[in-house]
């Protein structure tokens, strides 16, 4: 009877370590997938930032903002009359 329990204990311990090993592999796969998703999102954000920097540093941007502000002021003045 003791030999039977010993064999069952060895099998259970072996299965436990096998389970832990498989879970570690799955965790690594998830980490790699998550990492690639984060890298992709970061690349997209960098591209958007570059575009925004170009817009803001464009010399015509300031002029367009001033014109837009004047148009808004004119509309408010006309709507009050």
ABEGO torsion letter per residue (X at the ends): XAAAAAAAAAAAAAAAAAAAAAAAAAAAAAAAAAAAAAAAAAAAAAAAAAAAAAAAABAAAAAAAAAAAAAAAAAAAAAAX
